[in-house]
Structure formats: C-alpha cells, structure tokens
Amino acid sequence: MFVDEVILKVMAGAGGDGCTAFRREKYIEMGGPYGGNGGHGSDIVFEVDEGLHTLLDLRYQKQIKGKKGENGKGKNQHGKNSEDIIIKVPQGTVVTDMDTGLIVCDLKKNKERFIVAKGGRGGRGNSAFKTQNNTAPDFSENGEPGEEKILKVEVKMLADVGLVGLPSVGKSTIISTISRSKPKIAAYHFTTLVPNLGVTKTQDNYSFVVADLPGLIKGASLGEGLGDKFLKHIERTKVIAHVIDMGATEGRCPYEDYELINKELEEFNPKLLKKPMIIIANKMDVEGAQENLAEFKKKVKDKKIFEVSAALNQGLQDVVDYLGKILKELPEEELYDEDRIESHVLYKFKKEEKFTITKEDDVWVIHGKEVEKLFKMTKFSSEDAILRFAKKLTRMGIDDKLDSLGAKEGDQVRILDFYFDYRK
C-alpha cells in the first residue's frame, strides 16, 4: 500500500530527576550535598532509509513517545541518558509542524538524520546548587520536559523529471518503455493509482529518475479525481514533461488539454510553471495526429515539442537525450522558501514575550513556555526550592507585571494547574 502522508504526535523523553542527598560517612565532617543529576531524555530522530518508499509503517502510529532519562542517585551518581528513538523514513520526506506551519526538515539523502523533537535535559541534583552562601542546599530539580509536537509527515518523491497529463495519454507506457518500471497499463482512466518511478539513461550513459504521476483532471488542484494527493510529488522535479494525446483518441482537443493541466499546476503551486517544461506529443501514429499537432504549434510556440509514439517506441530516445542534456545544466534548488523553514525563523520567536498574564474570573493566569518549564522542573517539597522558584518569577518580571495589572495581596494566581496566593 502506498502511503505518502501521515499526521502523528511525537513526545520526546523528559529528563531524569535530580537527586537530593547528603554525604554521611564516618570521619568525614560536613559531608555536604551528594545528589547526582538526572539523565537526558530520548530524542525523537527521523532517519532516511533509501529502501523505504512509503510511510505505511507510520500510518497506524498515532503517537511516538520517547523514554525518560534515568533519575540521579546519591554519591553524586548521574542518571543514564535514554537512547534516542530512531524512526526510519523514505528519501524525500518533509516534516511540518502543524502548530506553526513551518517546515521542520526536508530529508533527501540516505542515512540523513534530524531531531524532530528534543528530549529534556536531566534535572540537577543538589550538589549542583552548592554555593558559598548555601553550602548545603536541600533541593534538586525535576527533569526538563521533552518537546511535544503534532507533525505532518509527507513523502515528496525525488525525481528529476515528472510526467504529467490527463488520464490515458500514455504516461505509463512511456515510463515502461524508457525504464524498467512496470506500471499497470490498461485501456481505462486512472489505471495508475500511485506514482511510479523509473531510472532511464541517455545514449552517453547519463542516468536520471522519471516519475509517472497519476492522471490529472479538471479540479485536481482542489482535490478532484486523485487530485492534489499526488500533485505534491511534482514539486521536487527539475523538469516537467507534459504528455499530450495528439491523436485526440479520447475526443478531446490537445490544446485544451494542455491549458487545463497548466491551470491545475498553477493553482496548486504557481512555481511549477516556472520549471523547465517540454511537451511530448504522444500517439503520433494515430490518424489525424499530424493535423492536430500543426494546429497545436500555432498556439504554443515557446515550448520544445517532441513527436513520439510510445506504443511503437518511436521518438522516445530523443526525448531522453534532451532531458539528460538540460538536467546536467540545471542547478539544485530548495523546495521551500527560507521563511517557511523553521531554522531560518528562530529569531522571530526571540522577540516574543516570555509570558502572558490574563484574568479568568478572579484568578490571574500566567502562560509561557519558560514559566511552565520552570514550574515543571521545581520540586515544591523543599522550602528552598519554593523560594528559588519565587525569585526566578520576580527576575522574569512577573511580579511587576501583576502589580501593573492591578493584582492585590492575596489574589489567586495560576500556572498550569497550580494555584497560589499572590504576595508582594
């Protein structure tokens, strides 16, 4: 089964908790804090496996959860880091963060890896908090929570040339003739239900990959027929080869077919029409094809047109040689603009406020990743830990903000599910 898109939740492992312990040994005075740090939680890592061509293995996984790091122990023993969770994906896998709409990664090379969700660091043991002013801290940290994301995982095939056209124009016959690909071929529409890849070779032994995409129809960009389900696979191709039934065996006008497909490509992604395009005038062995081609050439003068008969294997080698020639000269191009790639827009998030404060009924509610992470990593069983938590909130400016909003002594404040009284 060909599966090229899944949505799943990934939850990296939390860090292990730090340990609160003290050294108590005979003949060692003032032993001091002796608690170790927790281990790092497991990352969720996607790795390219060139042997995979579908996301079938991920289809029924609603979520992928990492393992928590080992907790720290006494005697300054640090917890073990958890092993990363490695998820194998096909070449051409694109991962999008559903919350931000940004591209997390675009994996194109075999064995390429990317951490899609980072595990939390281990919490520090009380040994780490020892200072000149506090030589015996009685608190430690919980482990940092791992990242949680909702991801859309898509496969966009890695092909140099994409064959596009209406159903039954001969795309499958062409790819089966110029390569060893063996797609299903029959005399009815939508014989091709999944994209087919084939490797072909020019006469000077230059090899490249051709993709035969399922037939498009009017409204494909909006989901009609097989629709935009497979249009995305053409986004990676360097050259578009537009296959047209010049024999008009389906009773359609070749030029109208050409215009219809171009319109669907433009509506799906305007960049597609900027790619180099050739026209393969197929079924030239059919009666009336020459006359149709003559009319077609009067209207289309800016594209290279090849006359072929895929059924008789005539003219296809010239197409392959020409495609090989222009592919050698075309540079590699990125699939996405920089403003859609997560790593290029990190600076935007730095400008956002660290927290927000709203009032719900009579409760002041504090939101913010940094505040919530601090709360989750604080062990409230220790007075020193609570005091440290309060000081950090003050340094972040939360007390000043509450004052400016009109908070009064004794008002309730909430962070996540924790309520506490406001004290000035």
N, C-alpha and C positions, 0 to 999 in steps of 0.2 A: 504494500500500500504506500502511495506517495503522499507524505505529509510534509508541507513546506511552511507551516505556521502554527505556533502554539503560544499560549499565554500561561505563565506559571509564576508562582510566588517563590522567591528564594530568601532564605533566612540563614545568614552566616552564624557561626557559633559564637556564643558570648565568651568573654574571657573568664578564667577561673578566679575565684575569690581569693583575696589576700588573707593571710593568717595573722591573728593576734596571739602572740605567745611571748613568754619571757624565759630568759636563761636562768635556771635554778640548779646550780651544781655546787657540790661541796668544795670548799676552798676558793670559790670564785665569788668575790664580793661584787655587789652592784652589777649583777649579770646583764641587766638591761633587756631591751626588746629583742626577740629572736624569731619573729614570724616571717616566712618567705612569701614571695609574690606568686600570684596565680599564673597559669599558662595561657598562651594566646589561643583564642577560639579559631575554629577551622574556617578558612576562606572558601567561598564557592567559586570554582575556576572552570571556565569553558576552554576546552582544548580541541583543536581541529584534528579530525581523523579523515584522511583522504579516502578511506574505504567506505565511509558513510555517504549516502546521497539523500537521506530523508530524516525527518525529525520524529519518526514513528516511535522511537524509544521514549521520547518525552511526552507523547500525546496524552498518556493516561497518568502522568505525574502532575498532580495539582500543585504540589509544593516540594521544594528541596530544602532540607534542613541540615545545617552544619552541627558539629559537636562542640560542646562546651570545653574550654580548657580545664586542665586539672587544677584543683584548688591548691594554694600554697600550704606548707606544713611548718611545724616547729623546727627548730635548729636551722633556721634560715634556708630550708629546702624549698626551692621554687617548683611550682607545678609544671607538668609536661605540657608542651603545646599540642593541640589536637591536629591530626593530619587533615590536609585540605581535601575537600570533596571535588573530585575531577569529573566533569561532565563532558562526554565526547559529542562533538557536533560536526556536521559536514562543512566542507570548504564553501565559502560564500555566505556564512551565517552572519546575520545582522541582528544585534540585540538593542532593543529600545526600552527605555524607562517609561512606563505608562503614566507615571505621575507627572513627569516633567516634559515628556515628548522628545527628549534628547536621545541621540544615538550613543549608547554605552560603548559599543565596539563593533567593528566590521572585520571579521576574521576570514582571511583569504589564503594564508599559507599553511601548508601541512605542519602539524605539531605546534602551531602558534597558540599561545595561551593568553588568557585575560581574566583578571579577577573581577567578576561581576558583582560580588558582594563581599566586603571585607569583614573578617572576624574581629571581635573585640579584643583589646589588649587585656592582659591579666591585671586584676586589682593588686595594688601594692600592699605588702604586709607591713606590720607596724614598725619593722626595722627601718623601712624607707622613710619614715616620718620623724626619726630621731633628729633633734637639733640641740644646739647649746642651751636653748631656753626650755626645751621639753625633752629631757633625756630618757623618759620612759613613757612614750605615747601608748595609750591603751586602746587604740583603734586601728583599723585597717580598711581597705576598700573592697567593695564588691567588684566583680569583673565588669568590664565595659560591654554593653550590649552589642551584638553583631548587627550589621546592616540588614535591613529588610526591604525588599523591592518587589514590585509587580513588573514583570518583564514580558515584552512581546519578542519572541524568538522567530526569525524568519530565515528561510534559505532563499537567496537570490543567486541563481546559477552563474558559475564562472564560465562564460562562453565568449569567444571573440566575435562571432557573427550570429545574429538572430534572424531566423526565417519567420517572417510574418505574412499574414494574408488571410483571406476569408476561408471558410471550410471547403475542402475538396479542390483546392487549386494546385495540389501536387507537392506540398512541402515535405510530407513523409516519404514520398517516392524519391525526391531529390536527396534527402539526407541518407536514405538507404543506398542510393547509388554512389554517392561520393564518399561514403564512410562504411564502417562495418556495423553501424547501428541498424537494428532490425525492428522498427516500429510497426504497429499494426496498420495495415493498409486495406481499405475496403471502399466500396462504392456508395458510401453514405456519409452524412455530415457527422462531425465530432467523433471520427474514428480515433483520433489522438486525444486522449483524456489527460495525459501527463506530458510535461516537456521531455523531449528526448535529446540526448547529447551524442554527438559523433565527432570523431577525430578524422580530419581529412588532410591531404598532403598535396602540395604543388609539385610540378614537374622538377623543380630544383630542390625537392625534399624539405621544404618549409612546412611544418605542421601547425595546425590551429584547430580550435574547437568550434563546432557549429551547433546551435540549439534550434530544434524544431519545436515551435510553440503551438499549443492547441489553437485551432481556428478561431478568429475573432469575428464578431458580428456587430451590427449597429447597436450602440448602447453598452458595448463591452466595458468601457471605462467606468460605467455606473453599475456594473455587476450583471449585465445581461449575458445569457449563454454561460460559457465558462468564465467570461468577464475578467474583472481585474484580478481574479485569483492567480492568473498566470502572466498578466501584463507586467508585473513587477520583475519577472525574470529577464526582461529585455533591457532593464535599466543598466545592467552591468556590461552589456555587449558594446564593443567598439564600433561595429558596423551593422547596419540594418539592411537585410536583403529582402526586398518586398517582392513576393511571388504573386504573379497575376495570371489568371486563366485567360490568356489572349484568344483562346478558341471560343470563349463565351459558351462553354458546354452547359452551364447552368442557366443560360438565358439572361445573364446579367451583362451590363456594359462594363468593359475593362477599366475605362477611365473613372466611372462612378465608384467602382470597387477601390481603386487607388485613392480617391478622395475620401471615401468612407473610412478606410483604415488609417489614413493620415490624421483625420479628425479625431479618431478614438485615441491614437497615440498622443496627440497634443493635449487632449482633455485629461488624460491620465497623468502626463508629465510633459510640459512644453519643451523640456530639454531634449526629449527624444528626437524631435525633428531637427535638432542641430547636429545630430550624429551623422557621419557619412552614410549615404544610402545609395544602394544600387537597385535596379529593377530587373527581375528575372521574368521575362515574358515566356511563360511556360505553355505547353500544348500547341507549339507552332506547327505540329504535324496535322492538326485538325483543320478541316475546310473552313475558310473564312478568316483564319488567324492572321494572315498577311494583311488583309484589308483592315482588320481591327487594329493591327499594330501601326499601320500607316496613319490612321486617324488618331491613335494614341500619341504618336510622336509629334503631331501638330500641336498638341496641348501640353505635353511635357517635354521641355527642351533642356532642362538643367540637370538631368539625371542620366547616368550611364545605364544603357539598356542592353541586356543580353537575350538573344533569341535561343531558346532551348526546347528540347522535348525530353522531359525526364523519363517518359515511358520508353523511348527509344535510345536513351543515353546519348543524346546529341547536344553538343554545345556546353556541357557542364564543366569540362576541364578548363575551358577558357574562363568560366566564372571563378573556379577555384584558384587559378593562377592570378587573376586580377585581384581577388580578395587577399591572397597572400602578399601581393606586392604592396597594397595600401596598408595592410596591417603592420608590415615591417616599419613603416614610416610614422605610424600613429603613436603618440606618447601615452604613458599610463595616466589615467585621470581618476580623481577621487569621486566616489559615488555621491557623497553628500557635501553640502556647503559647510564651512567651518562653524557657522552659527548654530548648526544642528548637532554638532559633535560635543559631547559632554566635557571633554578635557579642555576645549577651547573657550568655554564659558564659565569656568570655575570662578573667575574674577567677579562675575556678576553676583554670585552668592555672598561674597565677602562684604558687599555693600549693603546687604540686607540687615535689618535689626536683629540683634541676638535673641530678643524675646519680645513678646507682645503681652499686654495685660488688658483683659476685658472684665466686665462685671456682669455676672449672671445671677439674677435675683439679688441676694445680699452678699454674694461671695465674689471675691476678686480671684480671677482665674489667670494663671501665668502659663503661657505656652512658649516653647522654644527648644530646639534640639539640644543646645548646650545646657540649658537649665534642667531639662528632663534627664539628660545623661548624667549630670551631677547628682540628681536625686536618686537615680537607679544605682549609682556606684557608692552611695553613702550608707553605712551601717548605723542605723539610728539607735542601736543598743548601747552606744557609748556617748557620754556627755561631751567628751572632747570632739567626737565626730559631728555631733549636732552643732557645736559651737563653730567648728570649721565650716560646716555647710552654711550657717548663717552669715559668717564673714565673707564667704565667696559670693553669696547673693548680694551682699552690700557692695562689694567691689565691682560687681557687674552693673550696678546702678539700679537694682530693682527697688531698694528702699526709697531712693529719691523719686523714682517714677511713681511709686504708690502714693508718696506724700503729695506729689504734684496733681495726682488724680483725685485727691480728697480722702484717702484711706485714713481711718481713725483707729486709735488704740483699741484692741480687742476685736477688730473686724476679722472675719474668716478669710483665709487665703488658701487657694487650692493649687497644687501642682500634681498633675495626673490624678490619682485617686486619693491623694494625701491632703488632709485638711490640718491647718494650724492657725493659731491666733497671731495677729499682727502686733508686734511690739516695737515701739520707736526707741 
